[in-house]
Amino acid sequence: MMNHPKIISASTIDDHSLLVEFDNHQKKIYDINPLLEKEMFTPLRNAELFRAVRVDVGGYAVVWRKDIDISEHELWVHGKTIL
């Protein structure tokens, strides 16, 4: 399995998009709208909770609560690269 770059920072752009920076200096925008259909992610419809995003220790995921996270693999593969 390929090792993906680790996450060094994550912030929200609006109520459904993340700006994620990886340790290889690439930045990607990730739209969470498709995830909101899944029960695990429905709390993120709350903009205040969504804005509380943080990077997990080690940079392997972004997390909100202990039960809501998105892996670096998902963010890397499905995020849109920006320059």
C-alpha positions in Angstrom: 0.0 0.0 0.0 1.2 3.4 -0.9 2.1 5.8 1.9 0.2 9.0 1.6 1.6 12.4 2.7 0.7 13.2 6.3 -1.6 16.1 7.1 0.1 19.1 8.7 -2.9 21.5 8.8 -6.6 21.6 8.2 -9.1 24.4 8.2 -12.6 25.1 6.9 -13.2 27.3 3.9 -17.0 27.3 4.2 -19.7 25.1 5.8 -18.8 22.1 3.7 -15.2 22.4 2.5 -11.9 21.7 4.1 -8.5 23.1 3.1 -5.9 20.5 3.9 -2.1 20.9 3.7 0.1 17.9 3.5 3.7 17.5 4.5 4.8 17.4 0.9 3.6 21.1 0.6 0.5 20.2 -1.5 -2.8 21.7 -0.5 -6.1 20.1 -1.4 -9.8 21.2 -1.0 -12.1 18.4 0.2 -15.8 18.7 -0.1 -17.6 16.8 2.7 -21.1 17.0 1.1 -21.0 13.4 -0.2 -20.1 12.2 3.4 -23.1 13.9 4.9 -25.4 11.2 3.7 -23.6 8.7 6.0 -24.9 8.6 9.6 -21.4 8.9 11.1 -20.9 12.3 9.4 -24.4 13.9 9.8 -23.3 15.9 12.9 -21.0 17.8 10.6 -24.0 19.6 9.1 -23.7 21.7 12.2 -21.4 24.5 11.0 -20.0 25.2 14.5 -18.9 21.6 14.9 -17.5 21.4 11.4 -15.3 24.5 12.0 -13.8 22.7 15.1 -11.8 20.4 12.8 -8.3 19.5 13.9 -5.5 17.3 12.8 -5.1 14.0 14.6 -1.8 13.3 16.3 0.6 12.0 13.7 -1.2 13.6 10.8 -3.1 10.4 9.8 -6.6 12.0 9.8 -8.7 15.1 10.5 -11.0 14.7 13.5 -13.9 16.4 15.1 -15.0 14.1 17.9 -13.7 10.7 18.9 -16.2 9.2 16.5 -15.9 11.4 13.5 -12.7 11.5 11.4 -11.5 11.4 7.8 -8.3 9.6 6.9 -5.3 11.1 5.1 -5.9 8.5 2.4 -9.4 9.8 1.7 -8.4 13.4 1.8 -5.4 12.8 -0.5 -7.1 10.7 -3.0 -10.4 12.6 -3.3 -9.3 16.1 -2.5 -8.9 18.6 -5.3 -5.3 19.9 -5.6 -4.8 23.6 -5.6 -1.7 25.5 -6.5 
